[in-house]
């Protein structure tokens, strides 16, 4: 589990903060037994090596030795390691930074935070490594496939106030998307639906029931069978824009998940998802200043999608 909330009792290592695992309320044997069973992707011999190097500690900063017995409820911290991680050959930009806030402009294909096959080549770790900001943490997320703005908190003391902006829907989020044109719809329109998981752990779908997701949609440009849309999600459900646009018969160009899963070859960056987090607007909860940030990136010209 990647740690962003608990006290960090190990220092940053090459931009990576320690991960945390909590021992359950019942168990027996040694700490080494527990880790080898709970996190089997790391071999028992590798856990032993890490312990002997002092790279596994408890919540008090005490080194965890291989023979130390199981302690219910104790938090253990360790460094996540990834062998043969793919390099993401696109660079982020820092658009704004002060003592509380950082705004980054993320390229397509770069994950925001470590997960799965990505660790060093994530926006969070790159920025921590480059800027030395130990407490840097994303206030919200956008998909790996989506380009554009990501807001970070630079210190734990005020992080909750920025997180509350998104929880309370006090941020105006404006996206742009290139997608199929539908001339039978009247724009601007509002699309409300109920989004929930559809069985695949990473995919969502529209389901019957009370809506929990709302998006405002308007047309910015049209060319042939394609159009550029302005999307303003009022809610913030996972994959909301991608699911709702596909459900409306306007799937976003180059979407590899919706309406159908299309696996791209590893390292194929030739078809970026045509979705851009263009603008964020809000009142800064710490300073009271009116904030408006805009991405410097651009989607493909519609002419390139009509060929």
ChimeraX attribute file (.defattr): number of C-alpha atoms within 10 A of each C-alpha:
attribute: neighborCount
match mode: 1-to-1
recipient: residues
	/A:1	13
	/A:2	17
	/A:3	16
	/A:4	17
	/A:5	10
	/A:6	12
	/A:7	12
	/A:8	18
	/A:9	18
	/A:10	19
	/A:11	12
	/A:12	18
	/A:13	13
	/A:14	13
	/A:15	20
	/A:16	22
	/A:17	23
	/A:18	25
	/A:19	18
	/A:20	24
	/A:21	18
	/A:22	15
	/A:23	18
	/A:24	13
	/A:25	9
	/A:26	9
	/A:27	14
	/A:28	11
	/A:29	12
	/A:30	16
	/A:31	22
	/A:32	21
	/A:33	17
	/A:34	18
	/A:35	19
	/A:36	18
	/A:37	13
	/A:38	12
	/A:39	13
	/A:40	11
	/A:41	9
	/A:42	15
	/A:43	13
	/A:44	17
	/A:45	11
	/A:46	12
	/A:47	22
	/A:48	18
	/A:49	14
	/A:50	17
	/A:51	19
	/A:52	14
	/A:53	11
	/A:54	14
	/A:55	17
	/A:56	26
	/A:57	20
	/A:58	18
	/A:59	17
	/A:60	12
	/A:61	13
	/A:62	12
	/A:63	18
	/A:64	21
	/A:65	18
	/A:66	18
	/A:67	12
	/A:68	13
	/A:69	16
	/A:70	18
	/A:71	17
	/A:72	13
	/A:73	13
	/A:74	14
	/A:75	16
	/A:76	23
	/A:77	28
	/A:78	23
	/A:79	18
	/A:80	16
	/A:81	12
	/A:82	13
	/A:83	7
	/A:84	8
	/A:85	12
	/A:86	14
	/A:87	12
	/A:88	17
	/A:89	11
	/A:90	12
	/A:91	13
	/A:92	18
	/A:93	16
	/A:94	13
	/A:95	14
	/A:96	12
	/A:97	13
	/A:98	9
	/A:99	9
	/A:100	18
	/A:101	21
	/A:102	20
	/A:103	21
	/A:104	22
	/A:105	24
	/A:106	29
	/A:107	23
	/A:108	24
	/A:109	21
	/A:110	23
	/A:111	24
	/A:112	23
	/A:113	22
	/A:114	19
	/A:115	11
	/A:116	7
	/A:117	13
	/A:118	20
	/A:119	23
	/A:120	21
	/A:121	22
	/A:122	21
	/A:123	24
	/A:124	24
	/A:125	27
	/A:126	20
	/A:127	20
	/A:128	21
	/A:129	16
	/A:130	11
	/A:131	11
	/A:132	14
	/A:133	17
	/A:134	19
	/A:135	19
	/A:136	22
	/A:137	24
	/A:138	24
	/A:139	20
	/A:140	17
	/A:141	15
	/A:142	20
	/A:143	15
	/A:144	17
	/A:145	19
	/A:146	22
	/A:147	28
	/A:148	26
	/A:149	31
	/A:150	23
	/A:151	20
	/A:152	23
	/A:153	26
	/A:154	22
	/A:155	16
	/A:156	14
	/A:157	10
	/A:158	15
	/A:159	20
	/A:160	13
	/A:161	15
	/A:162	24
	/A:163	16
	/A:164	14
	/A:165	18
	/A:166	18
	/A:167	13
	/A:168	9
	/A:169	14
	/A:170	14
	/A:171	20
	/A:172	16
	/A:173	20
	/A:174	19
	/A:175	22
	/A:176	23
	/A:177	27
	/A:178	28
	/A:179	25
	/A:180	24
	/A:181	20
	/A:182	14
	/A:183	8
	/A:184	6
	/A:185	9
	/A:186	9
	/A:187	13
	/A:188	12
	/A:189	12
	/A:190	13
	/A:191	14
	/A:192	17
	/A:193	20
	/A:194	18
	/A:195	23
	/A:196	17
	/A:197	13
	/A:198	12
	/A:199	9
	/A:200	7
	/A:201	7
	/A:202	10
	/A:203	15
	/A:204	22
	/A:205	20
	/A:206	19
	/A:207	13
	/A:208	9
	/A:209	9
	/A:210	10
	/A:211	13
	/A:212	13
	/A:213	21
	/A:214	21
	/A:215	19
	/A:216	17
	/A:217	20
	/A:218	16
	/A:219	18
	/A:220	12
	/A:221	13
	/A:222	16
	/A:223	14
	/A:224	12
	/A:225	14
	/A:226	20
	/A:227	24
	/A:228	24
	/A:229	23
	/A:230	21
	/A:231	24
	/A:232	20
	/A:233	21
	/A:234	18
	/A:235	17
	/A:236	19
	/A:237	16
	/A:238	18
	/A:239	17
	/A:240	21
	/A:241	24
	/A:242	22
	/A:243	23
	/A:244	26
	/A:245	21
	/A:246	20
	/A:247	15
	/A:248	12
	/A:249	13
	/A:250	19
	/A:251	24
	/A:252	26
	/A:253	20
	/A:254	18
	/A:255	21
	/A:256	16
	/A:257	17
	/A:258	21
	/A:259	18
	/A:260	10
	/A:261	10
	/A:262	11
	/A:263	8
	/A:264	11
	/A:265	7
	/A:266	7
	/A:267	11
	/A:268	9
	/A:269	14
	/A:270	8
	/A:271	13
	/A:272	19
	/A:273	23
	/A:274	23
	/A:275	30
	/A:276	26
	/A:277	23
	/A:278	22
	/A:279	20
	/A:280	20
	/A:281	15
	/A:282	19
	/A:283	16
	/A:284	17
	/A:285	14
	/A:286	12
	/A:287	8
	/A:288	9
	/A:289	10
	/A:290	10
	/A:291	11
	/A:292	13
	/A:293	18
	/A:294	16
	/A:295	21
	/A:296	13
	/A:297	16
	/A:298	13
	/A:299	15
	/A:300	17
	/A:301	12
	/A:302	18
	/A:303	13
	/A:304	7
	/A:305	18
	/A:306	12
	/A:307	6
